[in-house]
């Protein structure tokens, strides 16, 4: 009888331990699903945007360095016979080539972001300002794909008395898809990179012209 009683006690103890472990697992799941998931997603979104912008800026800078392009290669100032400013001429062939290279390079660079580790401190997850950025970190891995488009834009900016600067920038927009544990999302990321500028002495030009060679 004693052996049977001991066996029953052992079984009951085993069921109790199993029930406690089950409750702990449920509590952990609840914590991950309803507490950590939104915070991790928010931090992951910020990190993904920063990562995408940094990647695209780096791609543009590498192309400009490889092609050894300066502002004078992309646009030139045209003056009239009496020396007055007439227009700014943009080299459309070169800018179109550059735009295509930037689009393809940025898209390739974004697609190469696979399982990039991001460490999120426990203090940040707690949502307490005093603990933000403190404590041990939870590693989260991000993967990214995206579709990129780019275009050039120019603007005039005052640079002092009787001086104007024409800035040529490339505007890049990426529709990225971010995959991370417990969550995935889409995001639109934009950045602009200055690729050339021309200092104009005199009045603002009347027109911006384009040339094909």
Buried (B, 14 or more C-beta within 10 A) or exposed (E): EEEEEEEEEEEEEEEEEEEEEEEEEEEEEEEEEEEBBBBBBBBBBEBBBEBBBEBBBBBBEEBBEEEEBEBEBBBBBBEEEEEEBBBBBBBBEBBEEBBEBBBBBBBEBBBEBEEBEBEBBBBBBBEEEEBEEEEEBBEBEBBBBBEBBBEBEBEBEEBEEEEBBBBBBBEBBBEBBBBBBEBEEEBEBEBBBEBBBBEBEEEEBEEEBEEEE
